[in-house]
Amino acid sequence: MNVLIAEDDYRLVMIHSEYVLACSGFHLVGYVLNGQELFKRLDEEEHVDLLLLDLYFPDIERVELLQDIRRKYPKLDILIISASDDMAILQQAKRCGVFAFLQKPVDAALFKQTLEAYAAQQSFFNRPYATFSNEDGARVLGGSLSLKAASTLHPDLPSGIDAITLQRVYDLLHQSEEGLTIEKTCEELGVSRTTARRYLEHLVREDTSYTQLSYGEIGRPERRYRLKHP
């Protein structure tokens, strides 16, 4: 996912750039330091998925900035990073469909958690299904950062388990009525057998999924992973 940073403090640009680059699955396409540069860059850049937006630029009115961005680029996702604690600004952000609002200074852990939640939501929208449940609608539009963000499956992920990949495996399990085999996981996600097994077994250990043996016509029984439902 491609990220553009709009921030007038160069020091914070460098800090937030490091945070983005440390998150798997995200690519930093650049940064801008004022409002004029921002609109020029958005006009020129075809593939920006997420804008990290400060609300204070010396060359543009703060109140109009968010509305102008939303009107001109309706499909652009926005994450506000601002020092503002003005409730009216927060309400405006919600009405404009902002994904999240982080107050400065933002620590690396919260930044990472928010990007992982965004990735989890994008993974949900990219599913090959055109329908959703009441629970899905409540989770997406009810104010939570994600559906079931990978970081909440286990708050302290062990070494070798990446939160975004874990969310992809979880989503795939959620979609599969027949359960998943290691081979099917490799095919769908483009990962190795070792990686697929590691993530599937992690979900079993976390009591999020369980395994069954599937017996075919010939050959050895196949281990199939299924999601546990409450």
C-alpha positions in Angstrom: 0.0 0.0 0.0 1.4 3.4 -1.1 1.6 6.1 1.6 2.1 9.9 1.1 3.1 12.1 4.1 1.8 15.7 4.3 3.6 17.4 7.2 5.3 20.9 7.5 7.8 19.8 10.1 10.7 18.1 8.4 11.8 16.4 11.6 8.4 14.7 11.9 8.5 13.8 8.3 11.7 11.8 8.9 10.3 10.1 12.0 7.0 9.1 10.4 8.8 8.0 7.3 10.8 5.6 9.4 7.6 4.3 11.0 6.0 3.7 7.6 9.1 1.9 6.3 9.1 -0.4 9.4 5.6 -1.6 8.6 5.4 -4.6 6.3 3.2 -4.1 3.3 3.6 -0.3 3.1 5.6 1.7 0.6 6.4 5.4 1.1 5.9 7.3 -2.2 7.1 10.6 -0.8 6.3 13.6 1.4 5.1 17.2 1.0 5.8 20.2 3.3 2.9 22.5 2.5 -0.7 22.6 1.1 0.2 23.7 -2.4 2.7 20.8 -2.8 0.1 18.4 -1.4 -2.5 19.1 -4.0 0.1 19.2 -6.8 1.4 15.8 -5.7 -2.0 14.2 -5.4 -2.8 15.5 -8.9 0.4 13.9 -10.3 0.5 10.7 -8.2 -1.9 8.1 -9.5 -1.3 5.4 -6.8 -1.6 6.9 -3.3 -3.7 4.6 -1.0 -3.2 6.4 2.3 -2.4 10.0 3.1 -0.8 10.8 6.5 -2.1 14.3 7.0 -1.2 17.1 9.3 -3.9 19.8 9.4 -1.8 22.8 9.9 -0.1 24.4 6.9 0.9 28.1 6.6 -0.4 28.4 3.0 -3.9 26.9 3.4 -6.9 27.3 5.7 -7.2 24.4 8.1 -11.0 24.2 8.0 -11.1 24.0 4.2 -8.2 21.6 3.8 -9.9 18.3 4.8 -13.1 19.1 2.9 -11.1 20.1 -0.3 -9.1 16.8 -0.1 -12.2 14.7 0.3 -14.1 16.5 -2.5 -11.2 16.3 -5.0 -10.0 12.8 -4.1 -13.0 10.8 -2.8 -11.3 7.4 -2.9 -8.2 8.5 -1.0 -7.9 7.1 2.6 -6.7 9.6 5.2 -5.0 9.2 8.5 -4.7 12.5 10.4 -1.7 13.1 12.6 -2.2 16.4 14.3 -1.5 18.2 17.6 -5.1 19.4 17.7 -7.5 18.4 20.5 -10.4 20.4 19.1 -13.5 18.3 19.3 -15.0 20.1 16.2 -12.0 19.0 14.2 -12.5 15.4 15.3 -16.2 15.5 14.3 -15.3 17.0 10.9 -12.7 14.2 10.4 -15.4 11.6 11.1 -17.8 13.1 8.7 -15.2 13.2 6.0 -14.5 9.5 6.4 -11.1 9.8 8.0 -9.7 6.3 8.9 -8.1 7.4 12.2 -7.0 10.5 14.1 -3.7 10.4 16.0 -2.5 13.2 18.3 1.1 14.2 18.2 3.5 13.1 19.3 2.8 9.5 18.1 4.9 6.7 19.4 6.1 3.9 17.1 3.9 1.2 18.7 0.6 3.1 18.2 1.6 4.1 14.7 2.3 0.5 13.8 -0.9 -0.7 15.4 -2.9 1.9 13.4 -1.3 0.9 10.0 -1.9 -2.7 10.8 -5.5 -2.0 11.5 -5.8 -0.1 8.2 -4.2 -3.1 6.4 -6.6 -5.4 8.0 -9.5 -3.3 6.8 -8.2 -3.2 3.3 -7.8 -7.0 3.4 -11.4 -7.3 4.3 -12.5 -5.0 1.4 -10.4 -7.0 -1.0 -12.1 -10.3 -0.3 -13.7 -12.0 -3.3 -17.1 -11.6 -1.7 -19.7 -9.0 -2.6 -21.7 -9.3 0.6 -21.1 -8.7 4.3 -22.8 -9.5 7.6 -24.4 -7.2 10.2 -21.3 -7.9 12.4 -19.0 -6.8 9.5 -21.0 -3.6 9.0 -20.9 -2.7 12.7 -17.2 -3.3 12.9 -16.2 -1.3 9.9 -18.5 1.6 10.4 -19.1 1.4 14.2 -15.9 3.2 15.2 -13.4 0.4 15.7 -10.1 0.6 13.9 -10.4 -2.8 12.3 -12.6 -5.9 12.0 -10.3 -8.1 14.0 -6.9 -6.6 13.6 -4.1 -9.1 13.6 -2.5 -7.4 16.5 -5.6 -8.1 18.6 -5.4 -11.8 17.9 -2.4 -11.8 20.1 -1.1 -8.5 21.6 2.5 -9.7 21.7 3.2 -11.6 18.5 6.1 -14.1 18.7 9.2 -13.9 16.6 8.5 -15.0 13.0 4.8 -13.9 13.0 4.0 -10.7 11.1 0.7 -9.0 12.0 -0.3 -8.2 8.4 0.4 -11.7 7.2 -1.4 -13.1 10.1 -4.4 -11.0 9.3 -4.3 -12.3 5.7 -4.3 -15.9 6.9 -7.1 -15.1 9.3 -9.2 -13.5 6.6 -8.6 -16.5 4.3 -9.8 -18.8 7.1 -12.9 -16.7 7.6 -13.8 -16.9 3.9 -13.3 -20.7 3.7 -16.3 -22.8 4.5 -14.4 -26.0 3.9 -11.4 -25.0 5.9 -7.8 -24.5 4.6 -5.0 -26.9 3.8 -1.4 -25.8 3.8 -1.3 -26.2 0.0 -4.4 -24.0 -0.4 -2.9 -21.3 1.8 0.3 -21.3 -0.2 -1.7 -21.0 -3.4 -4.0 -18.2 -2.3 -1.4 -16.1 -0.4 1.8 -16.9 -2.4 3.8 -18.0 0.6 5.9 -21.0 1.2 4.7 -24.2 2.9 6.9 -23.4 6.0 5.3 -20.0 6.3 1.8 -21.2 5.8 2.2 -23.9 8.4 3.8 -21.5 10.9 0.8 -19.0 10.7 -1.9 -21.7 10.6 -0.4 -23.5 13.7 -0.1 -20.1 15.5 -3.8 -19.6 15.1 -4.4 -23.1 16.5 -2.2 -22.3 19.5 -4.1 -19.1 20.1 -7.4 -21.1 20.1 -8.6 -19.1 17.1 -8.8 -22.1 14.9 -8.7 -25.9 15.0 -7.6 -28.8 12.8 -9.3 -31.8 11.3 -8.0 -34.7 9.3 -9.6 -34.9 5.8 -9.5 -38.3 4.2 -9.4 -38.5 0.4 -9.9 -41.4 -1.9 -6.2 -42.3 -1.9 -3.1 -41.2 -0.1 -2.4 -39.9 3.4 -5.0 -38.0 5.4 -4.8 -34.2 4.9 -4.7 -31.7 7.8 -7.4 -29.1 7.4 -7.6 -25.9 9.4 -10.9 -24.3 10.4 -11.8 -21.1 12.1 -13.5 -21.3 15.5 -16.8 -19.4 15.7 -18.1 -18.1 19.0 
